[in-house]
Amino acid sequence: MNEKSLPLNGVKIIAHAAGVGAAYAARLLSTLGADCILLEGPQGSPLRTEPPFLPESKVSALFAYLAAGMCSRVIDLARDDGRAELGALLSTSDIFIDDTPVAARAALGLDEAAIAARHPDLVHISVLPFGATGPKSGWKADDIQVLHASGEGYLLPNGLSVEMFPDRPPVKIHGHFAAMQGGIAAALGALAALWVRPKLGGQYVDISAQDATLAVGAFAVQRLGDGSVEHRVERSFRYGGVIPCADGYVELLTLEQRQWDGLVKLLGTPEWAQDSVLADQLERSRRGPAINAHIRAWASSRKVEDIVREGQKLFVPLAKYYTPAEVMNDPHEKFRGLFQPLAVDGAGVLGMLVSPFHFDGAPLVLRGGPPVLGEMKVPA
Amino acid sequence: MKPLSGIRIADFTVHNAGPFCTNLLSQLGAEVVKIESAMRPDAFRKPHPVYGRMGPATFDQVSSTKLSVRVNLKKPEGIALAKRIVRISDIAAESFRPGVIGRLGLGFEVLQKIRADIIMLSVSSCGQAGPDSHFAGYAPLFGAWGALSDLSGYPDGPPVEMRHVMDHTVGMNAAVAVMAALMRRRATGRGAHVDVAAREVASSLAGEALLLAAAGGAPTRMGNAQEGREPHNVYPAAGEDRWIAISARDDAERAVLANIIGRDLSDDAIAEWSITREADAAAAELQSAGIAAHASWTTPEIAADVHLRERRAIVEVQEPDGKTRAAVGVPMRLSKGAEIGIHSGTPKLGEHEDYIYGELLGMAFAERKALEDAEVIY
């Protein structure tokens, strides 16, 4: 797919991002084809100094991933001429994404009212851990706090991990999962507001990473309404789940009868599995721990690759727990073009994840690696 | 008006990821026509023993705010009926295993002939093409394939299974992609086939770790640690199974935190301080001093939270029997237009056929009756 045919070709974005959520919103929209200028202060975005760093370099892997495909413009918003410069940029833009703390916005001319007055057609997106309104709008958070404020934090780990370590504190999801949920919700909010702009004009969209993480964890609230409170110790599949093998782990989950039938074949049709009571799905659920003991015993002497290969032939949902390096080298992802070789200043040419979306049978395409501070590319 | 007023979606999606996408779009104002049949009802209309749910869900969040019609896709007349719904829709969404929708006779090329500018969304575990595209999968498998699970967990333990948050993340990503396709259609008149691969969504949430691996690094599970934050952990609070997440990002914050704790900032020292304190009170005390902290909340605490309710991230919805319950709203606050969010619960199977078949498709009663008798509307 060439850049001109990307879906958001022609949309112009200014992103002022100190955190992952706002930057990820801009990254998603930029990868979908929008022209995105990363607005940075004279010292550069704080994301440039966020770990992890690429080996033997001072290049932030996090910044490189989030800012790939963007341009960089340095503007000092503490100065009058800087704010005027930003005003000129916003007057020709469609979307402004900002994560400045609410209390600091007015002094920089970034508050909702000031932006709306000067740029009535602009879609103004605020992305903060707890949003821009509400009693906690001023609260600070890293990802770990947002996860625990939105439910999933308390519910992890589950399955084998909590079985092995029932007394340990909950454990978080890798990286910046919650902030990225804020970013995805912000991208959705930006496009919803842009879609309706011809009828309503520009508007202000208030995004909270907590709200977004809660939204993707909605089932816990649904279960509460059904009368059950989830807990990590009980939130395990009755059978299946993380299965230790001779050389790693597989994930196994059979929800349909034919998948169970396939699993029994994969296990070699053992005598215990032919017990007539196990023909009933509800009974299998009740006897889950005993079934899992058999599955684990069977898998413990077998290799992951063999189990997955044979299981998938029988339509048993099985997956290997891939390491990052295995994903990078995976033939399926190579076929799909998930990674694009890009120059990362200070680290050479590296395979950069592009996007989980294909349009019209082709992967999207990144316009470049992360920008050098102040590097403005002239649009092609 | 709501942002997506006037947009109609023919919704063939099943399970969680696809339905959550169309649910979000319905909350933003799109008219979503959920297509099921008595032969193949939505998963939430049935027991789900592997999840431990022995009966149907009484309120299904991913089906809320949708309309329901019955179409038996096993019959050619059912496929013809589905095409009639697609003809009056802007978007057709599906989440079958790749190839199935084509074999049903509802593939993208076919739908394009029905409506030239149709946007088709296909959500699957591994994408529509590629050597693994035929693999069946659910949320924990997406996380496993995508490396997100391998990177999550205690350093000395196994990988952690991703649960429904993984499905719903796929759905929210898909909603972004569909909106981008709508924007392109407005600009160019072109439709689109949008292919969302769930395992790649899992990878996209660990993009920095994958880049690290590409550069020769070996990112691995770190428990609750986060590079660049010290301390950064979950500590015990007063009471049974109560916890608080605390972190500091620089020396200034560490000095403030050390002053509050009254000791060094080892995990043991912080735990000795926190275990004597009620989690919410301790978080409020730390936040007032500028330290990132939050109690580890249970679902009842979330459902009752003042902040989330003020933001309408938690809303009250009404069951058919009149009882109210908490539900999760659409995660954004818009300054203009009508209020977005859930406006109705899970529709009954076929509840909106008078509107869809009668008003929109102009089907006479006799025609509908004949299709019901032939188990096409079934």
Interface residues (C-beta under 8 A of the other chain):
Chain A: P7 L8 N9 G10 V11 L28 L29 L32 G33 E50 P51 P52 L54 P55 S57 A61 L62 A64 Y65 L66 E112 A116 F130 G131 T133 G134 P135 K136 W139 K140 A141 D142 D143 I144 Q145 V146 L147 H148 A149 S150 G151 E152 G153 Y154 L155 L156 P157 N158 G159 L160 S161 M164 F165 R168 P169 P170 V171 K172 I173 H174 G175 H176 F177 M180 Q181 I184 A185 A186 A187 L188 G189 L191 A192 A193 L194 W195 V196 K199 L200 G201 Q203 Y204 V205 D206 I207 S208 Q210 D211 A212 T213 L214 A215 V216 G217 A218 F219 A220 V221 Q222 R223 L224 G225 D226 V229 E230 E234 R235 F237 R238 Y239 G240 G241 V242 P244 Y249 V250 E251 L253 T254 L255 Q259 Q281 L282 R284 S285 Q312 F315 P317 L318 A319 K320 Y321 Y322 T323 P324 A325 E326 V327 M328 P331 H332 E333 F335 R336 L338 F339 V344 A347 G348 L350 G351 M352 L353 S355 P356 F357 H358 F359 D360 G361
Chain B: M1 K2 P3 L4 S5 F20 L24 L28 P47 H48 P49 V50 Y51 G52 R53 M54 A57 T58 F59 D60 Q61 V62 C126 G127 Q128 A129 G130 P131 D132 S133 H134 F135 A136 G137 Y138 P140 L141 G143 A144 W145 G146 A147 L148 S149 D150 L151 S152 G153 Y154 G157 P158 P159 V160 E161 M162 R163 H164 V165 H168 T169 G171 M172 N173 A175 V176 A177 M179 A180 A181 L182 M183 R184 R186 A187 A192 H193 V194 D195 V196 A197 A198 E200 V201 S203 S204 L205 A206 G207 E208 A209 L210 L211 L212 A213 A214 A215 G216 G217 A218 P219 R221 M222 G223 N224 Q226 E227 G228 R229 H232 N233 V234 Y235 P236 W243 I244 A245 S247 R249 Q287 G290 I291 A292 A293 H294 A295 S296 W297 T298 T299 P300 I302 A303 V306 H307 L308 E310 R311 A313 I314 R325 A326 A327 V328 G329 V330 P331 M332 R333 L334 S335 K336 G337
